[in-house]
Amino acid sequence: MQNSKNEKLIVLVEKMPAFPKSVQQVVQLTSDINASAKDIVRVIECDPVMTVKILKAINSSFYGLPQKITSVQRAVVHIGLNTIKNIALGVAAMGMLNPNNKANFNTSNFLLHSLTTAAISKLLAERIGLSSVECSDCFVAGLLHDFGKVVFAEFMPDQFKLALEKSKEHQLPLHQTELEFIGLNHSQAGKILAEKWELSGALIDAIAHHHELERSQNVLRDCVFAANQISKHLQFGDGGNPMIEAFPQPIATRFGSTLPAICDALGDLQSIKTEAQSFINA
C-alpha cells in the first residue's frame, strides 16, 4: 500500500515544473562556501527574465531600500547572497501558482500565508541566535513548507477540493483530510518536490515533517512549525488549514514561550503582512 502511495506521489510531482535552471544553480552555489559572488551574479544575469523579476522584487517596499537597485551585482552588495537566493526561490515559486485551479484554492491567500510564515520563521531563528545562513534557510523552509498543496490543487483538484471543504467544515487538520481523499498529504508531496528542486537535506526534512515534530530533531522545522501557527493565529493569508495548533512542549521549550505569549512578545507583526503583500504585488 505504501509503495502504491509513493508511486502515485512521484507521478504527481513529476508533472510539476522544475525550478528554472538558473534558480537551481543559485541554490547550489549559495550552499557552496567556495563559490564566489561573481559566480552567482553571472548565473542570474544569464537569465534575463529572472534578473528582471529579482530586481523588481528587490525594489518593492518589502525590502525598503533607500535607493533603486538597477543591477544584480549592486543587489548582492546591499542585501547579501542569501537574500538573493530567497528572492530567486520566491519568484520561481510564485511562477508555479495557478490562480484558476479547479480546486478553488485561493493562491493569493496561500502565497500571503507562505511569505508571512517565511518572514516569521526567519524572525524566530534570529531570536534564538541561529547563524545568518540558518536564518536564511528558515525563510526558505517557511516559504516552501506548504507547496505540496500546489501539486494537489493543480493535478488532483477534485480530491483536494473535498479535503479543503471537509477540513473547514469539520475543523480538522488539512493534512488529515488530504490522507482521506487523496491517500497522501501535502508534506509528503512537498518532500519530493523539494528533492526535485535539489534543496538541502535540512530543508527537505523541515518541509517533510512540519506536521510531525516527533519524526526528527530539526531547528529549521521547529521555526517553521511555530511560524506557521503564528501566521494562522494572526490570520495572515490562508493556507487552507483552519486548525491552529498549540505549541507542544518541545516547541515551547525551544522558544521559551507558549503560542499566545510569543505572539505578545513579538509585538505588532502587521508590517510583515504589509511587506509580504507588496512583494506579491511586485
N, C-alpha and C positions, 0 to 999 in steps of 0.2 A: 504493500500500500504506500509506504514512504517513498519507494523508488518511483512509483507512478506519479506521486505528487511532485517529486523533484524533476522528473522528465517534463511534466506539464509546465512547471515553472520555468525551466530552461527554454522551452519552446516559446513561452510568452516573452521572456526577457530578450531572447534573440531577435524578436521583432522590433525591439526598441532601437532607435538610432544610437550609434556610438557618439560620444563627445567628439567634436572636431579634433583632428589630429594635432592641431596646434595647442588645444587645451590639454590633451593628454601629455604632450611634450612639456608644457609648462608645469604640470603637476609633478612629472618625473624629475625635472630639473630643480624645482624648488625643494625636492626631497633629497637632493644630492649636495652634500656640503662642499663638494669640489666644483660645483657648477658656478659660473660667473654671471653677474647681472647682464653682461653683454650678450651671453648666450640666450638668456631668457627673452630679452628685448628683441633679439633677432628673430626668434621663433614667432613672437606675437606680430611683429611688423611684416612678416611674410604672409600673414593672413589679414588682408585689408578690412574684411567685414568684422573680424574680431577686434581689430585695432579701433575701428570707429565705435563699436559698441562699448568697449572698455573705456575709451576717452569720454564718451557720453555719460557713462555711469559715474566715472571719477568726478566729473564736473557737476553732478547733481548735488543737491543740498545734503544728501546722505553723508558726504564726506566734508562738507563745509569748508572747502579750501578757499583761502583768501584771494587767489588769482586763478584764472583759467589755465588749465594744463593742456598743451597742444601736442605733446609727444609722449610716447610710452616711456622713453628714456627719462624725461623730466618727472613722469609719474612715479617711477621707481625711486627717484631721489626724495620726493615729497612724502610718499606713503609706504614705501617698502615693498620688497618682493612678495612677502606672504600675503599682503593685502591685494597685490596684483593677481596672485593666484586665486584668492577668494572671489574677486570680481570676475575673472575669467570663468570660474566654475558657475558663478551666479548667472551670468548672461547665457552661458551654454545651457544650464538647467532650465531657465525661463523659455528658451527656444523650443524645449520639448513639450511645453504645455499646450493642450488643445482646448480652448475655451468652449468649443462647440461639441464636446464629447457627449455621447448618448447616455451616459450615467447621470447627467445633470450635476456633475461635480464642479462646484464653483472654483475655478482655478485662480481667480483674483484673490479670493479669501484664503485659499490654500497657500498661495505664494506669500501673502502677508504674514500668515502664521509661520511659514518656514523661515522667512527673513528675520522676524522678531525672535523666534526661537534661537536662530543663529547668533544674533547680537547679544541676547541674554546669556546664552551658553558661554560666549567669549567673556562677558562681564563676570560671570561666576568663576570662570577659570582664573581671571586676573585676581579676583577676590581671595582665592585660596592659594595664590602665589605660584601658579604654573608658569613655565617659560613662555616666551613670546611665540615660539614655534607651536607649543601645545595649545596656547590660546587661539592661534590661527586655525589649528586643526579642530578645535571645539566649534569655531564658527562654521567650518565646512561640514562637520558632522551634524550640527543643528540645521543647517540649510538643507541637507540631503536626507535627513533621517526618515522622512515620510514619502520619498519619491517612488517607493514601491506602489503607492496608491495611483500614481500616474500610469503605471503599467496596467493596472486593473481598469481604470477609467477609459483607457484607450482601446484595450484589447479584450476585456471581459465586462463591458459596460452594463449588460443586463443583470449579471450576478452582483456586480459591485453596487449597483443602484439599490438592489434588495438589501444588501449588507448595510448600506448607509441608512436606509429607511428604518430597518429594524433597530439599528444602534440608537437612532434618535428617538424612535417611538417608545422603546422599552428601556432607554437609558442604560445601554450595555456597551462595553468597550468595543470599538470598531474592529480591533484585531481578532476578537472572538466571533463576531458575526461574519467576518470575512471567511473564517475557517468553516463556518456553517454553509455558506452559499458558494464559496469558491474552492474550499479544501486547502487553502493556503492563506497566509496573511501578508500584509504589506512589508513587514520586517524581513520575511523570507525573500520576497521579491526584491526588496532594497539591497539585501546582501549580494545577490547575484548581479544586480545592476552595478553595485559598487565594485565588484570584482571585474565586471566587463569594462568599467571605466579605469581599472588599474589603480585604485586608491590604495593607501597603506593598510597594513593589517589592522592597526588600531582603529582606523576609521571604519573599515568593514565590520569589525566587531561591534563598534558603537552603534552602527546602523542596524546590524542584525539583532542586537539584544537590548534595544532601548525600551522594550516592554518586559524583559526577562532579566531582572537585576541579579538573580541568583546564578546565572549562567557563567559569569566571568567577573574578574576584578578589572575594571577599566574606568579610569578617571574621566576620560572623554565621554563615555557612555553616561556616567553619573551626572556630568554637567548638562548633557542633552536631556536626560530624563527630567532633571529639576527645571531646566529652562522651558521644556515642553509644558509642564504643569503650570508654571508661572504665566506663560503666554496664554494658555487656555483660561486661567483664573482671571487675567486682565482683559480677556475677550479681544485679543489682538488677532484678527483674522479668524479662520476656521479651517481646521484640517479634516473635518468630518467626524471627529470623535468627541462626543459630548461629555465624556467622563473625565473629571479632574481627580487625579489620584493623590492622596495624602502622601507625604514623604515617609517611606518605611525607615526603620531605624538606621540602616547603613547610610542612607542619603542624609538623614537628619544629622548623623554624626559627621559625615563628610563636610557639610556646610554649617554645622553648629547651630542649626535652626530648623523649625518646622516650616511648612509652606506659608501659612499666614505671616509668621514672624519674619521670614526672609523677604517677603513682598514688602512689608513695612520697612525693613532695614534698607532695602534697595532704593526706596523713595519713589518719586514720580518717574515712571518709565515711559510716559506719553511721548517723549521726544524720540524714543526708539521706534515707536509705531509711525510717527510722522516721517522720520528719516527713511524707514523701510518703504513707505508709500511713495516717497519721492524717487527712490531707486527704481521701483516698479514703473512709475510714470516715465522715467528717463529711458 
